[in-house]
Amino acid sequence: MLKQSLPLALFVGSLLPITASADTGALSPWQLRAGVSLIAPKSDNGAIIDHTANLSIDNRAGPTFNIAYFITPNWAIDLLGGLAFKHQINVNGSHAGETKHLPPILSLQYHFRPEATLRPYVGVGLNYTTFLDEKLDNGAKLKVGDSWGPALQAGLDFALDEHWTIGADIRYARIIAPVKINGADVGNVQVNPTVYTLNVGYRF
């Protein structure tokens, strides 16, 4: 009986280090955050139609998410996404129309203290913005072109445990897009928003 049990015991014993390694292994490099962002365009959004029409775009809040991949414990690649944000457009102080825009941001982040309870980080990246469902109150055809521009970020995560965090970050994105009305070029709109976000994160 002892001779029959010894091989089984040796086999089970050989699996224990593998099981322990799986239980105490490093975290996955993937992190998912979900939260709410406020997009606040700069106060002066430019002038079109030979500088006779001064534009302003209102603030808007909505759900966002971001996916991060940690290349090392300190360096990560982060993608911010969300649903299209709907903004009201004012011209010379009066309501003139509306548009939606989708501004995903791809960033390279540096995390200063990735294993601490408070985890500050900064990021620099690229923003791509596309505008959707543009409308003018007077029925004219409005078209706002796509935009590419740099983006900056600073944030802070608070670790609740090994996997869960709550956090906040602030981003700036340069968004300058061409505007057409009834097919004619009339100038550029300068959105250049600051994006404020509160989120909950999970590190897999």
C-alpha positions in Angstrom: 0.0 0.0 0.0 2.8 2.4 0.9 4.6 1.6 -2.4 1.4 2.4 -4.3 0.8 5.7 -2.4 4.3 7.0 -2.8 4.2 7.8 -6.5 0.8 9.6 -6.0 2.2 11.6 -3.2 5.2 12.6 -5.2 3.0 13.6 -8.1 0.7 15.8 -5.9 3.7 17.3 -4.2 5.2 18.2 -7.6 2.0 20.2 -8.4 2.0 22.3 -5.2 4.7 24.7 -6.4 2.8 25.3 -9.6 -0.4 26.0 -7.8 1.3 28.3 -5.3 2.9 30.2 -8.2 -0.5 30.6 -9.9 -2.1 31.9 -6.7 0.7 34.4 -6.0 1.6 35.3 -9.5 2.0 38.8 -10.9 -1.1 40.8 -11.9 -2.2 40.9 -15.5 -0.9 43.8 -17.5 -4.5 44.9 -18.4 -6.5 47.5 -16.5 -10.0 48.6 -17.2 -11.5 51.9 -15.9 -15.1 53.1 -16.2 -16.4 56.5 -15.1 -17.9 59.9 -15.9 -16.1 62.7 -17.8 -16.8 66.4 -18.1 -15.7 67.8 -21.4 -15.1 71.6 -21.0 -14.2 73.3 -24.3 -12.1 76.5 -24.0 -14.2 79.7 -23.5 -13.5 81.2 -26.9 -13.9 78.7 -29.7 -12.9 80.9 -32.6 -14.7 83.0 -35.2 -15.9 82.0 -38.6 -17.4 83.7 -41.7 -14.7 86.4 -42.0 -14.5 86.6 -38.2 -18.1 87.9 -38.0 -19.5 84.9 -36.1 -18.0 84.2 -32.7 -18.4 80.6 -31.7 -18.9 79.1 -28.2 -19.5 75.4 -27.3 -21.1 74.3 -24.1 -19.7 71.8 -21.5 -21.0 68.2 -21.5 -20.7 65.2 -19.2 -21.1 61.6 -20.0 -19.9 58.0 -19.4 -16.3 57.1 -20.5 -14.0 54.1 -20.2 -10.3 53.5 -20.7 -8.2 50.4 -21.2 -4.6 50.4 -20.1 -1.8 47.9 -20.9 1.2 48.0 -18.6 4.4 47.4 -20.6 6.3 47.6 -17.3 5.2 48.3 -13.7 5.7 52.1 -14.5 4.9 52.5 -18.2 1.5 51.9 -19.7 -0.4 52.5 -23.0 -3.9 53.9 -22.3 -6.9 54.4 -24.6 -9.8 56.7 -23.5 -13.1 56.1 -25.2 -16.8 56.7 -24.7 -20.1 57.5 -26.3 -20.4 60.6 -28.5 -20.8 63.8 -26.6 -23.6 66.2 -27.7 -22.7 69.9 -27.6 -24.8 73.0 -28.2 -23.3 75.7 -30.5 -23.8 79.4 -29.9 -22.9 82.1 -32.4 -22.5 85.7 -31.1 -24.2 84.6 -27.9 -27.3 83.0 -29.4 -28.1 79.4 -29.9 -27.3 78.4 -33.5 -27.1 74.6 -33.6 -25.6 71.4 -32.2 -23.1 68.7 -32.9 -21.8 65.4 -31.4 -18.2 64.6 -31.2 -16.2 61.5 -30.3 -12.7 62.2 -29.0 -10.7 59.0 -28.3 -7.2 59.6 -26.8 -4.3 57.2 -27.0 -1.6 58.0 -24.4 1.7 56.8 -23.1 1.6 57.0 -19.3 4.3 57.0 -16.6 3.1 55.7 -13.1 5.4 57.0 -10.4 4.4 54.7 -7.6 2.6 51.7 -9.1 2.6 49.6 -5.9 1.7 52.4 -3.4 -1.8 53.2 -2.1 -1.8 56.6 -3.8 -0.6 56.2 -7.4 0.1 59.4 -9.3 0.8 59.3 -13.1 1.2 61.5 -16.1 0.6 60.9 -19.8 1.2 62.3 -23.2 -0.6 61.2 -26.4 -2.6 61.7 -29.5 -6.2 62.7 -29.9 -8.4 62.0 -32.9 -11.8 63.7 -33.0 -14.7 63.1 -35.4 -17.9 65.2 -35.4 -21.3 63.7 -36.0 -24.9 64.8 -36.5 -24.1 68.5 -37.1 -27.2 70.7 -37.3 -27.9 74.4 -37.6 -31.2 76.0 -36.5 -31.6 77.9 -39.7 -31.6 74.6 -41.8 -28.2 75.3 -43.5 -25.9 72.3 -43.9 -23.1 72.2 -41.3 -20.1 70.0 -41.6 -17.2 69.9 -39.1 -14.1 68.1 -40.2 -12.0 65.6 -38.3 -9.1 66.7 -36.1 -5.8 65.2 -34.9 -3.8 66.8 -32.1 -1.6 66.2 -29.0 -3.1 65.4 -25.6 -1.7 65.7 -22.0 -2.9 64.0 -18.9 -2.3 63.9 -15.1 -4.1 61.5 -12.7 -4.2 59.9 -9.4 -5.4 56.4 -8.4 -6.3 55.3 -4.9 -5.8 51.5 -4.4 -8.7 49.8 -2.5 -7.0 46.4 -2.8 -4.8 44.5 -5.2 -7.3 44.8 -8.0 -9.7 47.7 -7.4 -8.9 51.4 -7.6 -10.8 54.7 -7.6 -9.3 57.6 -9.4 -9.4 61.0 -11.0 -7.6 62.5 -13.9 -7.5 65.6 -16.0 -6.6 65.8 -19.7 -6.1 68.5 -22.3 -6.7 67.8 -26.0 -5.9 70.1 -28.9 -8.9 70.0 -31.3 -9.0 72.4 -34.2 -11.4 71.4 -37.0 -12.4 73.0 -40.3 -16.0 74.1 -40.7 -18.2 74.2 -43.8 -21.6 75.6 -44.3 -23.5 74.6 -47.4 -20.3 73.2 -48.7 -18.3 76.5 -48.4 -15.3 76.8 -46.1 -16.0 79.4 -43.4 -13.1 78.9 -41.0 -12.0 76.7 -38.1 -13.5 75.8 -34.7 -11.1 75.6 -31.8 -12.6 73.2 -29.2 -9.4 72.5 -27.2 -11.2 70.9 -24.2 -10.1 70.1 -20.7 -11.5 66.7 -19.7 -12.2 66.0 -16.1 -12.8 62.3 -15.1 -13.8 60.3 -12.0 -13.5 56.5 -12.4 -13.4 53.1 -10.9 -10.7 50.8 -12.1 -10.0 47.0 -12.1 -6.6 45.5 -12.7 -7.0 41.9 -13.9 
